[in-house]
C-alpha cells in the first residue's frame, strides 16, 4: 500500500472526492454544484473505486461545504449494503450527518451499520414517527455492537425512548444523546454498570429516582465527564450522588425550573462530598435554563 495515499485518504469530510474517482463517463457535475449519474454504475466501476475507498478509516467533521454535493441516487447507490461494505472495509468512524440529512436518512443509516463501526454520529430528522426511531435504535443495538462512541443529535422536538439492557454496548465509553431522547430507569441502571463509560451527555427523565442507581454496585465507576439536562435541581443532586468514579473530572448540570435555596444548599453539599473523595474533580458548571412565557 502506498503510504502517501493512505495518509491522504485516511480521513474524509465528504464522499464527493471519492465519487469523482469513478470513470468520467459515469458522472457529471451540474451548475448546482451537485454530482449526478449519467448512467447506472457497473460492478467494475466500484472495483476501480476500491483502490482509494479501502484506505478510508474515518468519515467525519468538519463537513466540506465547498465540495460538490451528491444527488440522492448516487448516495443510495454508495450506501447499498453490499457496495458500502466492499468499498469501506477499514471504516470505523462514521458521522452520518456528513453524508445525508435527507428524509430517508434512517433507512440509509440502517443499511450501513456493521460491527466494524466503533464511532457513530447522526441526527434524527424532523417529523419522524416513534416506530421508525425504535426500529433504528434496535438496529444499532443489534448490528453495531462494537460501538465505543455514540452521538445522536436531533432536528425535531418529539420525545423518543431508548431502552438498554443485557449486553448492549459493552465497550461504550462516550454517549451523547439529544434532549428529546429519554432513557428509561432500566437503561440508566444498565449505563451505570458499563465498565468503560467515561463521557455521558443526556437528559434525565422527569421521574428519575436516584435510589435505583445507588443500589447498583460501583455505579458509573469509570465516569470522567458528565453533562446532564433535567427538570429540577434535586434531580441533578440525586444523580451526582450516585457517581462513585474515582476519576471524575467535570460535571455540567442544566435544570429547567426555579429552585429554593434549600435545594441549592443540598447540591453544594454534594459538591463538597465529591471534592473530598475525588481528587481529580476540578470543574463544575450549574445553569438554570431560563424559560420565558408571554401572555397576551
N, C-alpha and C positions, 0 to 999 in steps of 0.2 A: 504494500500500500504506500502510495506517495505521501510522505509526512506533511508536505505543504498543503495538499488537497485535504488531508484530514483536518488540519487546523482551520482552513478556510470554511469548510462545510460543517464543522462540529456543532456550531450553534447557529440557528437561523431564526430570523424575526419575521419571515413571510415565506409563503410557498411559491410565489411568482417567479423568483430567480430559478428555482428548480424546474418549474413547468417550462420556462423558456429554454431549458436544455433539451426539450423534446425536439423531434425533427421539425424543421421550419415549415414544412407543408401541412403540419397538423394544427398549428395555432396562428392567431393574428392578434395584434393589439389595436384596438379602435380608438377613436377620438376621446372616448370617455375614460381613457387610461385603464381600460378593462380588457383582459385577455379572454378570447373566445376560441373554441374549437372550430376548425374549418371542416373537419371530418372526424369520424369516430376513431379513437386510438386502437391500434393493433397490439397484440401481445409483445411483438418485437419492439414496439415503441417504449413500453415500460422497461423492457430489458436494457435498452440503451440508457435509460434514466438511472438505473441502479448503480452505475459507476459513481454517481455523486450521492444519491439518496442514502445509500448504505452507510455513509460516513456521518450522517446527521444523528446526533445524540439528544439535542435539545431544540425544541421549537418554543420560543418564549419571548417575553417582552425585552426591550421596547419594540412595539409594533412599528413597522416602517411604512408610514402613511404615504410617503412619496413614491413607493414602488407600485407597479400596476396591481389592480385587484383581479381576482379570479371570478369569472362568471360561474353561476351556480352549477351548471352542467359539468364544468371542469372539477369543481370542488367535490361533487358527488362521485365523479369517476376516480379521483385520487383517494377518496375516503371509502371506497368499496373495500370490505374487509380483506379479500384476497390480495388486492392491489396494494393497499396500505401496509399490510403485514410483510409483503415481499419487498416493498420499497424501503421500509424503515426498520430493519432488523436490530439496529443499535439504539433506537429511540427509547429514552427512559423519562424524559421531561416533556410534558405537553401542556402548553397554555392554549386552550381551545379558543379563547377569545381572539387569538391571532388569526385563526383560520376562518371563523364564521360567527356572526351574530344574527344570522338569518333565522327565519321562523322554523325551519326544520333542524335547528341546532341539536336538539335532544336525540333525534333519530340518527343523525350523523355521528354524534359523540358515542352513542351506544355501539355503533358499528366498528369503532377503532379501539375499544377498551381491550386491554390484554394484561397478562401477568408481568410483562416486561416494564409496564409503566410504573414508576415509583414516585413521580411528582406530577400531579394533575391539578389544573386550574380551569374553571369555566364559569360562565354566567348564565343564570336562568333567565329565559326571555319573559316578556310580558304576556299576559293573557294565556297562561298555560294551566291546564286542569290538574287537580291533585293526583289523579290516577297516573297521568303521564310522568309526573315528578316521582311518584312512588316507584314506578317501573324503572326510571333512571337510577334511583338510589339502589334498588335491588340489583340492577345490572352491575353497578360499580362494586358492590359488596361481593358479587359472585365472580366477576371477571377481572377485577383489578385488586386482587388480594395482597399484592406486594407493596401497596401504596405506603410511602413514608410521609408524603406531604399532600394534603388535600385542601384546596381553597375554592370555596363556592361563593360567588357574588350573585347579585340579582338585579334585574331591571324592573321587577314587579314588586307588589306590596302584599299579595295574598300569602298567608302563612302555610307552611308545609312542615310535616313532622318527619324526622329521620329517626329510625329505630336501629339501635346497635345492640348486639348480644353475641354470646358464644365466642367464636374465633374471629370475629370481624376486626379487620385492620390490626393484626398483631404487631406490625412493625411501625405503626404510625408514630411520628414524633412532632408533626406540625399540623394542626387542624384549625382552619379559619372558616366560619360559616356566616352567611348573610343574616341580617337581623330577622328575616322572615322564615328562617329555618329553625324549627324548635326541636329540642332534644327531650325525649321522654325521661322520666326518672330512672327507668331501667337503663336507658342509653347513657345517662350521666354516671351511673354506677359502673357500667362497662368501661367508660373512658377513665374513670378513677383508677381502674386496675391495670391500665396499659403501662407496661414497664419502660417504654421508650418515649412516652409523650412529654415533650419539652415545651411546646408552644401551644397555647389554646386561646381562641378568639371566637366567642359566640354569645347568644342572648339566653339568659336563664329563663325558664318558663315561669309564669306568674305563680304557679303552685309549688315552686321549689321548696323542698324540705331538707335542710342541712343534716338532719338526724340520719337520713338514709345513707349519706356518704360517710358520715362519721362512724357508721357501723362497718364500713369496708376496711379491710386490713391494708395499711400502707397506701391510703388514698393519694393519688397524684404524686407518687414518690419521686418522679424524675422532673417534675414541672419546673421551668425556669422563668417563663414569661407568660403572663395572663392578661387578657383584655376581655372584660365582661360588660355587657349591657343588661340592664334589668329594670324592673318596675320600681322597686323601692330599695333604699339603703340597707335595711335589715337583711335583705337577701344577699347583698354584697358581703355583709359581715358574716352571715351564715356560711357562704361559700368559702370565704377567706379562711375561716376557722377549720375547714376540712383538709386544707393542703398541708401535708406532712413533709414535703420535699425539703431536703437539706441543701438544695441547690437553687432555691427560688431567688431570682434577682429583681424582677419588676412586676408590678401589678397596676392595671388601669381599670377603674370602675366608673361606669356611667349609669345614672339612675334617673327615672322619669319624674316621680312625684316628690314634692317638697317633704322635708323630714324634720321632726322636732329635734331639739338639742340632745335629748336623751339617746336617740339613735346614733347621732354623730359621736357622742361620748363612748358608746359601746363599740363603734367602729374603730375609734382611735385606741381603745383598749386592746382590740385585736391586733392592730398595727404594732403596738408595744410588745405584745406576746411574740409576734412573728419576728420582730427585730431581735428580741432576746435570744431566741432559739435558732435563728438562721443568719449566720454572719455574712452570707453572700447577698442578702437582701439590701438593695440600695435605692430603688426608685419606686415612688408611689404617685399615682395620679387619680384624683377623685373629682368627678364633674357631674353637676346637676344639668340634665338636658332641659333647657328652658322651652316650654311649650306655650305658645301664645294662642289665646282664644279671642275671637272678635264677635261681638254681639251687636246686631243692627237694631 
